[in-house]
Amino acid sequence: MKKYIQKNQNIFLLLAIIAIVIGVFAYVGESEFGGSDGHAEEYITQANPDYEPWFSSIWEPPGSEIESLLFALQAAIGAGVICYVIGYYKGRRATISK
């Protein structure tokens, strides 16, 4: 019974996180924050007006805060995976050496 409750709790937390992220996308809309990507694009067009990008984005976030949120989320997921792997192998080594 405990495993069933724990599994449902994890699913509920995952759905809550997804709802929060979708809510942020819907609520924020257009924003004013400018990052280094915009400055780089301006500099490139000033330095070489004939420059054509190699590719274009499939989807543009509605604002740069959303873009920053996605970047931070990507960094957090990557750090979580790396820390999990390090912890897994450290724990595995600790149990093998006993």
N, CA and C atoms as a LAMMPS dump frame, in Angstrom:
ITEM: TIMESTEP
0
ITEM: NUMBER OF ATOMS
294
ITEM: BOX BOUNDS ff ff ff
-5.0000000000000000e+02 5.0000000000000000e+02
-5.0000000000000000e+02 5.0000000000000000e+02
-5.0000000000000000e+02 5.0000000000000000e+02
ITEM: ATOMS id mol type element x y z
1 1 1 N 0.814 -1.195 0
2 1 2 C 0 0 0
3 1 3 C 0.862 1.266 0
4 2 1 N 1.99 1.219 0.753
5 2 2 C 2.869 2.387 0.808
6 2 3 C 3.459 2.701 -0.563
7 3 1 N 3.843 1.656 -1.312
8 3 2 C 4.419 1.872 -2.635
9 3 3 C 3.395 2.51 -3.562
10 4 1 N 2.13 2.098 -3.436
11 4 2 C 1.066 2.654 -4.265
12 4 3 C 0.877 4.14 -3.961
13 5 1 N 0.865 4.501 -2.692
14 5 2 C 0.713 5.901 -2.294
15 5 3 C 1.919 6.712 -2.76
16 6 1 N 3.126 6.17 -2.587
17 6 2 C 4.34 6.869 -3.003
18 6 3 C 4.339 7.096 -4.514
19 7 1 N 3.929 6.09 -5.271
20 7 2 C 3.898 6.22 -6.731
21 7 3 C 2.899 7.292 -7.148
22 8 1 N 1.714 7.314 -6.538
23 8 2 C 0.715 8.332 -6.87
24 8 3 C 1.18 9.719 -6.451
25 9 1 N 1.892 9.809 -5.33
26 9 2 C 2.411 11.093 -4.883
27 9 3 C 3.428 11.629 -5.886
28 10 1 N 4.293 10.768 -6.399
29 10 2 C 5.274 11.19 -7.388
30 10 3 C 4.6 11.66 -8.673
31 11 1 N 3.575 10.969 -9.104
32 11 2 C 2.84 11.374 -10.306
33 11 3 C 2.17 12.716 -10.08
34 12 1 N 1.586 12.913 -8.893
35 12 2 C 0.949 14.191 -8.573
36 12 3 C 1.969 15.328 -8.594
37 13 1 N 3.137 15.111 -8.02
38 13 2 C 4.178 16.148 -8.018
39 13 3 C 4.643 16.47 -9.429
40 14 1 N 4.801 15.455 -10.26
41 14 2 C 5.202 15.671 -11.647
42 14 3 C 4.147 16.481 -12.399
43 15 1 N 2.877 16.15 -12.208
44 15 2 C 1.811 16.902 -12.861
45 15 3 C 1.742 18.34 -12.353
46 16 1 N 2.016 18.544 -11.067
47 16 2 C 2.028 19.902 -10.512
48 16 3 C 3.149 20.726 -11.123
49 17 1 N 4.324 20.13 -11.293
50 17 2 C 5.449 20.839 -11.905
51 17 3 C 5.121 21.212 -13.351
52 18 1 N 4.541 20.281 -14.093
53 18 2 C 4.169 20.554 -15.482
54 18 3 C 3.137 21.682 -15.543
55 19 1 N 2.157 21.669 -14.629
56 19 2 C 1.139 22.721 -14.602
57 19 3 C 1.756 24.082 -14.289
58 20 1 N 2.717 24.123 -13.381
59 20 2 C 3.376 25.394 -13.05
60 20 3 C 4.135 25.935 -14.25
61 21 1 N 4.868 25.082 -14.945
62 21 2 C 5.639 25.528 -16.111
63 21 3 C 4.705 26.036 -17.206
64 22 1 N 3.629 25.32 -17.47
65 22 2 C 2.668 25.761 -18.486
66 22 3 C 2.003 27.062 -18.053
67 23 1 N 1.708 27.188 -16.767
68 23 2 C 1.115 28.423 -16.253
69 23 3 C 2.031 29.615 -16.436
70 24 1 N 3.327 29.417 -16.235
71 24 2 C 4.288 30.506 -16.438
72 24 3 C 4.287 30.925 -17.902
73 25 1 N 4.276 29.971 -18.814
74 25 2 C 4.245 30.302 -20.243
75 25 3 C 2.994 31.12 -20.579
76 26 1 N 1.862 30.719 -20.047
77 26 2 C 0.61 31.399 -20.365
78 26 3 C 0.528 32.775 -19.705
79 27 1 N 1.075 32.935 -18.523
80 27 2 C 0.931 34.169 -17.759
81 27 3 C 1.891 35.266 -18.193
82 28 1 N 3.136 34.927 -18.503
83 28 2 C 4.167 35.936 -18.727
84 28 3 C 3.959 36.685 -20.035
85 29 1 N 3.76 36.002 -21.121
86 29 2 C 3.598 36.678 -22.406
87 29 3 C 4.898 37.297 -22.889
88 30 1 N 4.835 38.525 -23.389
89 30 2 C 6.025 39.21 -23.909
90 30 3 C 6.759 39.891 -22.76
91 31 1 N 8.091 39.857 -22.818
92 31 2 C 8.898 40.443 -21.751
93 31 3 C 9.971 41.352 -22.337
94 32 1 N 10.662 42.09 -21.492
95 32 2 C 11.596 43.118 -21.928
96 32 3 C 13.063 42.754 -21.736
97 33 1 N 13.373 41.693 -21.034
98 33 2 C 14.753 41.354 -20.71
99 33 3 C 15.507 40.933 -21.964
100 34 1 N 16.713 41.471 -22.167
101 34 2 C 17.526 41.125 -23.33
102 34 3 C 18.811 40.452 -22.902
103 35 1 N 19.147 39.375 -23.534
104 35 2 C 20.349 38.632 -23.168
105 35 3 C 21.459 38.807 -24.188
106 36 1 N 22.475 37.994 -24.066
107 36 2 C 23.646 38.107 -24.937
108 36 3 C 23.345 37.656 -26.367
109 37 1 N 22.358 36.797 -26.555
110 37 2 C 22.012 36.361 -27.91
111 37 3 C 21.56 37.537 -28.773
112 38 1 N 20.745 38.416 -28.204
113 38 2 C 20.273 39.58 -28.945
114 38 3 C 21.403 40.531 -29.286
115 39 1 N 22.323 40.723 -28.34
116 39 2 C 23.467 41.591 -28.596
117 39 3 C 24.378 40.999 -29.673
118 40 1 N 24.566 39.714 -29.651
119 40 2 C 25.4 39.057 -30.66
120 40 3 C 24.778 39.208 -32.048
121 41 1 N 23.471 39.043 -32.106
122 41 2 C 22.786 39.188 -33.394
123 41 3 C 22.934 40.609 -33.936
124 42 1 N 22.79 41.602 -33.066
125 42 2 C 22.972 42.992 -33.493
126 42 3 C 24.395 43.24 -34.004
127 43 1 N 25.375 42.728 -33.288
128 43 2 C 26.766 42.929 -33.687
129 43 3 C 27.06 42.265 -35.037
130 44 1 N 26.543 41.062 -35.228
131 44 2 C 26.789 40.344 -36.487
132 44 3 C 26.176 41.097 -37.658
133 45 1 N 24.951 41.606 -37.491
134 45 2 C 24.323 42.337 -38.59
135 45 3 C 25.031 43.659 -38.867
136 46 1 N 25.635 44.278 -37.84
137 46 2 C 26.417 45.495 -38.073
138 46 3 C 27.742 45.168 -38.767
139 47 1 N 28.403 44.101 -38.349
140 47 2 C 29.698 43.74 -38.906
141 47 3 C 29.583 43.21 -40.328
142 48 1 N 28.515 42.429 -40.606
143 48 2 C 28.341 41.836 -41.925
144 48 3 C 26.856 41.875 -42.288
145 49 1 N 26.405 42.928 -42.97
146 49 2 C 24.978 43.044 -43.293
147 49 3 C 24.457 41.94 -44.217
148 50 1 N 25.337 41.28 -44.973
149 50 2 C 24.906 40.227 -45.901
150 50 3 C 24.842 38.852 -45.247
151 51 1 N 25.1 38.77 -43.945
152 51 2 C 25.126 37.478 -43.257
153 51 3 C 23.738 36.843 -43.25
154 52 1 N 23.69 35.552 -43.601
155 52 2 C 22.449 34.785 -43.527
156 52 3 C 22.641 33.641 -42.544
157 53 1 N 21.752 33.492 -41.57
158 53 2 C 21.889 32.405 -40.584
159 53 3 C 21.823 31.034 -41.261
160 54 1 N 22.478 30.064 -40.645
161 54 2 C 22.484 28.694 -41.18
162 54 3 C 21.138 28.011 -41.014
163 55 1 N 20.438 28.356 -39.942
164 55 2 C 19.142 27.732 -39.671
165 55 3 C 18.294 28.711 -38.87
166 56 1 N 17.023 28.399 -38.763
167 56 2 C 16.124 29.225 -37.943
168 56 3 C 15.469 28.345 -36.888
169 57 1 N 15.035 28.959 -35.812
170 57 2 C 14.429 28.221 -34.707
171 57 3 C 13.084 27.642 -35.119
172 58 1 N 12.76 26.493 -34.543
173 58 2 C 11.455 25.875 -34.782
174 58 3 C 10.389 26.644 -34.012
175 59 1 N 10.739 27.042 -32.762
176 59 2 C 9.8 27.746 -31.896
177 59 3 C 10.545 28.842 -31.154
178 60 1 N 10.011 30.026 -31.162
179 60 2 C 10.592 31.146 -30.426
180 60 3 C 9.81 31.335 -29.136
181 61 1 N 10.473 31.348 -27.979
182 61 2 C 9.756 31.613 -26.729
183 61 3 C 9.131 33.01 -26.765
184 62 1 N 8.005 33.199 -26.07
185 62 2 C 7.329 34.494 -26.12
186 62 3 C 8.132 35.631 -25.494
187 63 1 N 9.103 35.33 -24.657
188 63 2 C 9.914 36.365 -24.04
189 63 3 C 11.251 35.799 -23.602
190 64 1 N 12.168 36.693 -23.317
191 64 2 C 13.493 36.217 -22.937
192 64 3 C 13.519 35.632 -21.531
193 65 1 N 12.556 36.03 -20.657
194 65 2 C 12.485 35.393 -19.342
195 65 3 C 12.152 33.91 -19.484
196 66 1 N 11.264 33.6 -20.424
197 66 2 C 10.914 32.198 -20.675
198 66 3 C 12.137 31.457 -21.2
199 67 1 N 12.891 32.115 -22.067
200 67 2 C 14.107 31.509 -22.594
201 67 3 C 15.108 31.248 -21.462
202 68 1 N 15.218 32.2 -20.541
203 68 2 C 16.097 32.019 -19.38
204 68 3 C 15.592 30.898 -18.487
205 69 1 N 14.266 30.813 -18.32
206 69 2 C 13.677 29.736 -17.524
207 69 3 C 14.002 28.379 -18.126
208 70 1 N 13.864 28.263 -19.436
209 70 2 C 14.163 26.99 -20.095
210 70 3 C 15.644 26.643 -19.978
211 71 1 N 16.51 27.65 -20.083
212 71 2 C 17.943 27.417 -19.932
213 71 3 C 18.265 26.951 -18.514
214 72 1 N 17.672 27.61 -17.512
215 72 2 C 17.902 27.216 -16.119
216 72 3 C 17.347 25.823 -15.851
217 73 1 N 16.195 25.511 -16.427
218 73 2 C 15.616 24.181 -16.266
219 73 3 C 16.515 23.12 -16.888
220 74 1 N 17.057 23.405 -18.053
221 74 2 C 17.979 22.484 -18.71
222 74 3 C 19.229 22.284 -17.858
223 75 1 N 19.756 23.355 -17.283
224 75 2 C 20.937 23.251 -16.427
225 75 3 C 20.63 22.451 -15.17
226 76 1 N 19.449 22.663 -14.579
227 76 2 C 19.067 21.931 -13.369
228 76 3 C 18.895 20.441 -13.647
229 77 1 N 18.284 20.114 -14.762
230 77 2 C 18.114 18.7 -15.121
231 77 3 C 19.475 18.052 -15.366
232 78 1 N 20.346 18.743 -16.064
233 78 2 C 21.692 18.215 -16.307
234 78 3 C 22.458 18.011 -15.009
235 79 1 N 22.384 18.988 -14.105
236 79 2 C 23.064 18.854 -12.814
237 79 3 C 22.463 17.704 -12.01
238 80 1 N 21.15 17.544 -12.076
239 80 2 C 20.501 16.438 -11.373
240 80 3 C 20.957 15.089 -11.892
241 81 1 N 21.051 14.955 -13.197
242 81 2 C 21.505 13.691 -13.79
243 81 3 C 22.952 13.407 -13.402
244 82 1 N 23.806 14.416 -13.492
245 82 2 C 25.214 14.223 -13.134
246 82 3 C 25.351 13.845 -11.659
247 83 1 N 24.646 14.554 -10.777
248 83 2 C 24.722 14.247 -9.338
249 83 3 C 24.153 12.866 -9.039
250 84 1 N 23.09 12.481 -9.735
251 84 2 C 22.531 11.151 -9.534
252 84 3 C 23.543 10.073 -9.904
253 85 1 N 24.176 10.23 -11.049
254 85 2 C 25.155 9.232 -11.503
255 85 3 C 26.332 9.154 -10.528
256 86 1 N 26.831 10.301 -10.095
257 86 2 C 27.938 10.299 -9.137
258 86 3 C 27.51 9.623 -7.834
259 87 1 N 26.328 9.965 -7.331
260 87 2 C 25.829 9.343 -6.1
261 87 3 C 25.588 7.857 -6.254
262 88 1 N 25.077 7.463 -7.411
263 88 2 C 24.821 6.05 -7.668
264 88 3 C 26.114 5.244 -7.607
265 89 1 N 27.125 5.713 -8.314
266 89 2 C 28.388 4.971 -8.328
267 89 3 C 29.104 5.034 -6.985
268 90 1 N 28.978 6.125 -6.273
269 90 2 C 29.581 6.217 -4.94
270 90 3 C 28.89 5.251 -3.986
271 91 1 N 27.564 5.193 -4.029
272 91 2 C 26.828 4.252 -3.193
273 91 3 C 27.093 2.813 -3.584
274 92 1 N 27.209 2.567 -4.839
275 92 2 C 27.498 1.214 -5.315
276 92 3 C 28.872 0.758 -4.843
277 93 1 N 29.849 1.664 -4.911
278 93 2 C 31.188 1.337 -4.457
279 93 3 C 31.202 1.104 -2.944
280 94 1 N 30.392 1.878 -2.203
281 94 2 C 30.351 1.723 -0.75
282 94 3 C 29.743 0.373 -0.366
283 95 1 N 28.707 -0.071 -1.104
284 95 2 C 28.091 -1.357 -0.772
285 95 3 C 28.951 -2.532 -1.22
286 96 1 N 29.697 -2.379 -2.29
287 96 2 C 30.558 -3.462 -2.768
288 96 3 C 31.734 -3.664 -1.833
289 97 1 N 32.271 -2.567 -1.289
290 97 2 C 33.451 -2.679 -0.428
291 97 3 C 33.125 -3.242 0.952
292 98 1 N 31.84 -3.309 1.34
293 98 2 C 31.488 -3.84 2.666
294 98 3 C 31.541 -5.325 2.726
